[in-house]
């Protein structure tokens, strides 16, 4: 569930006055649901309208819950198969839109930082935490055509080494993991919209003490997002997504409410 609040009133603006817009919606809030389930999600998050413009001075409050279940696909060089995971995640978030050059922007840049939080044990292959930093840079564009909105995002995850990988004295490195997203949305009325989403990620080859694994990731996901207005300034978002194909990583079904 999300709530927005602002003293910005479009009706009081002169028709000739330049609109005061921020460059994109708060990226951290757009990612709230997916980051709560990030340990296995990798570059497979889907966030429609993450780069849509919003009026300056809007406050955003977000509470979300997500559930994922599915397969975890390991490098074939590791002696593991038929591994399934069931994940629950909850997130609270706050953001405020800020002005940038006093203009509406259809092209935006975002940087995401994932800290090495969560429990981690070097003696276990599967952990909640990752024991490394991860950074993602993205460029996104949003293009409205009447009630339709077309969006595209290109980005890449960069990872620092995990110097305590299983069984504890192994340095695990990972190459950049590139991703591309596409969204097509339709707005029925203010606050009520539906988007169809798809993403594809590739790369992310891992190495242990300099010895590379056998496969790069090549994964794709598809899903849909429905936003329902509850009252003025309040809305609820329903998300469903599934893995279409995966070589290494995760092949999950995802359900979330925010």
C-alpha positions in Angstrom: 0.0 0.0 0.0 1.3 3.5 -0.8 0.3 7.0 0.2 1.3 10.3 -1.4 0.8 13.8 0.0 1.6 17.2 -1.4 0.6 20.8 -1.2 1.2 21.1 -4.9 -2.1 22.0 -6.7 -2.0 21.9 -10.5 -5.3 23.7 -10.7 -3.7 26.8 -9.3 -1.0 27.0 -11.9 -1.3 29.4 -14.9 -1.8 27.5 -18.2 1.4 29.1 -19.4 3.4 28.4 -16.3 6.2 25.9 -16.8 5.6 22.6 -14.9 7.8 21.9 -11.9 8.7 18.3 -12.1 11.3 16.0 -10.6 13.4 13.8 -12.9 11.8 10.4 -11.8 9.8 8.7 -9.1 11.9 7.7 -6.0 13.8 4.7 -7.3 14.3 3.2 -3.9 10.5 2.9 -3.4 10.0 1.5 -6.9 12.4 -1.3 -5.9 11.1 -1.8 -2.4 9.3 -5.1 -3.1 12.0 -6.6 -5.2 14.9 -5.7 -2.9 13.1 -7.4 0.0 13.4 -10.6 -2.0 16.7 -9.9 -3.5 19.0 -12.7 -2.3 17.9 -14.9 -5.1 16.3 -12.4 -7.5 19.5 -11.1 -9.0 18.8 -8.8 -12.0 15.2 -10.0 -12.4 13.3 -7.3 -10.7 10.4 -5.7 -12.6 9.4 -2.1 -11.7 6.9 -0.4 -14.0 6.8 3.4 -13.8 10.0 3.5 -11.9 11.1 6.5 -14.0 7.7 8.2 -14.4 7.7 11.9 -13.6 5.9 13.2 -10.5 5.1 16.7 -9.2 7.7 18.4 -7.0 7.1 18.1 -3.2 5.2 14.8 -3.2 5.8 12.6 -0.1 5.7 8.8 -0.7 5.0 6.2 2.0 5.2 2.5 1.0 4.5 -0.7 2.8 4.9 -3.9 0.8 4.8 -7.7 1.2 6.1 -10.2 -1.3 6.3 -14.0 -1.6 8.5 -16.0 -4.0 8.7 -19.7 -4.6 10.6 -21.7 -7.2 13.8 -23.3 -8.3 17.4 -22.3 -7.5 19.6 -23.3 -10.4 23.3 -23.7 -9.6 26.4 -23.9 -11.7 26.6 -27.5 -13.0 30.1 -27.8 -11.6 28.5 -27.7 -8.1 27.1 -31.0 -6.7 23.5 -29.6 -6.1 20.3 -30.1 -7.9 16.5 -30.0 -7.4 16.9 -27.1 -4.9 13.7 -25.1 -4.2 13.3 -21.9 -2.1 10.4 -20.2 -0.5 10.9 -16.5 0.4 8.8 -14.0 2.3 9.7 -10.3 2.4 8.2 -7.1 3.9 9.4 -3.5 3.3 8.6 0.0 4.6 9.8 3.0 2.6 9.6 6.8 2.5 10.6 9.2 -0.2 10.1 12.8 -1.4 10.2 14.1 -4.9 12.7 16.9 -5.6 12.9 19.4 -8.4 15.6 19.2 -11.1 16.1 22.1 -13.5 12.3 22.8 -13.3 11.5 20.5 -16.2 9.8 17.3 -17.1 12.4 14.6 -18.0 11.7 11.4 -20.1 15.3 10.1 -19.7 16.6 9.3 -16.2 19.6 7.8 -14.5 19.5 5.8 -11.3 22.2 4.1 -9.1 21.2 1.3 -6.7 23.5 0.1 -3.8 23.0 -3.2 -2.1 25.0 -3.5 1.2 26.3 -6.8 2.5 23.6 -7.2 5.1 21.9 -10.3 6.3 23.2 -13.4 8.1 26.1 -15.1 6.4 28.1 -18.2 7.3 31.2 -19.2 5.3 30.5 -22.8 6.0 27.2 -22.8 4.2 26.7 -22.6 0.4 23.2 -20.9 0.7 22.9 -17.9 2.9 20.5 -15.0 3.5 23.3 -12.5 3.1 25.8 -12.3 0.3 28.9 -10.9 2.1 29.7 -8.4 -0.7 28.6 -5.1 -2.1 26.6 -4.8 -5.2 26.0 -1.7 -7.4 23.6 -1.2 -10.2 23.5 1.7 -12.7 20.4 2.2 -14.9 19.3 4.4 -17.7 15.5 4.5 -18.2 13.1 6.3 -20.5 9.3 6.8 -20.2 7.2 7.9 -23.2 3.4 8.5 -22.7 1.1 8.3 -25.7 -2.4 9.3 -24.6 -3.5 6.7 -22.0 -0.6 4.4 -22.9 2.9 4.5 -21.3 5.9 2.9 -22.9 9.0 2.4 -20.8 12.5 0.8 -21.3 15.4 0.4 -18.9 19.0 -0.7 -19.5 21.3 -1.4 -16.5 24.1 -3.6 -15.1 24.9 -5.0 -11.7 28.6 -4.8 -10.5 29.8 -6.9 -7.6 32.7 -6.8 -5.2 34.4 -10.1 -4.3 33.2 -12.4 -1.6 36.4 -13.3 0.2 34.8 -15.9 2.5 32.8 -18.1 0.0 32.0 -21.7 0.8 33.7 -23.6 2.5 35.2 -20.4 3.9 38.7 -19.8 2.3 37.6 -19.2 -1.3 37.4 -15.8 -3.1 34.3 -15.7 -5.2 34.1 -13.1 -7.9 31.3 -12.3 -10.4 31.4 -10.5 -13.7 28.9 -7.7 -14.4 25.2 -8.8 -14.9 23.5 -6.8 -17.5 19.7 -6.4 -17.8 17.1 -4.8 -19.9 13.4 -4.2 -19.0 10.3 -3.2 -21.0 6.9 -2.1 -19.8 3.7 -1.3 -21.5 1.0 0.4 -19.4 -2.5 1.7 -19.8 -4.1 4.2 -17.5 -7.9 3.8 -17.1 -8.3 6.7 -14.7 -5.9 8.6 -12.3 -4.5 5.9 -10.0 -5.9 3.0 -11.9 -3.5 1.5 -14.3 -2.3 -1.9 -15.6 1.2 -2.7 -16.9 2.7 -5.7 -18.7 6.3 -6.2 -17.8 9.3 -8.2 -19.2 13.0 -8.4 -18.3 16.1 -10.2 -19.6 19.5 -10.6 -17.9 22.7 -12.0 -19.1 26.3 -12.3 -17.9 27.3 -12.7 -14.3 29.9 -15.5 -14.8 31.3 -16.5 -11.4 34.8 -17.6 -10.5 36.3 -19.3 -7.4 39.9 -18.4 -6.7 40.3 -17.4 -10.4 38.8 -20.6 -11.8 35.7 -19.7 -13.8 32.4 -21.6 -13.6 30.8 -23.3 -16.6 27.8 -21.0 -17.4 26.8 -17.4 -17.7 23.4 -16.4 -16.6 20.8 -16.0 -19.3 17.4 -15.5 -17.6 14.1 -13.9 -18.5 10.9 -13.0 -16.6 7.5 -11.7 -17.4 4.7 -10.3 -15.3 1.9 -7.8 -14.7 1.3 -5.0 -12.3 -2.1 -3.5 -11.4 -2.5 -0.3 -9.5 -5.8 0.4 -7.7 -6.8 3.8 -6.2 -8.2 3.5 -2.6 -8.8 7.2 -1.9 -7.2 10.5 -2.7 -3.5 10.1 -2.1 -3.7 6.3 -1.4 -3.3 3.3 -3.8 -2.6 -0.4 -3.7 -0.4 -2.2 -6.2 -0.7 -5.9 -7.0 2.3 -7.7 -8.7 2.6 -11.1 -10.3 5.6 -12.4 -12.2 7.1 -15.7 -13.3 10.4 -17.0 -14.7 10.2 -17.7 -18.4 13.7 -19.2 -18.8 16.8 -19.6 -16.7 20.2 -21.2 -17.0 21.8 -20.4 -13.7 20.2 -18.4 -10.8 16.5 -18.5 -9.9 13.3 -19.4 -11.6 10.6 -18.0 -9.3 7.0 -17.2 -9.2 6.5 -13.9 -7.5 3.4 -12.4 -5.8 3.5 -9.0 -4.1 1.3 -6.3 -2.7 2.4 -2.7 -2.0 
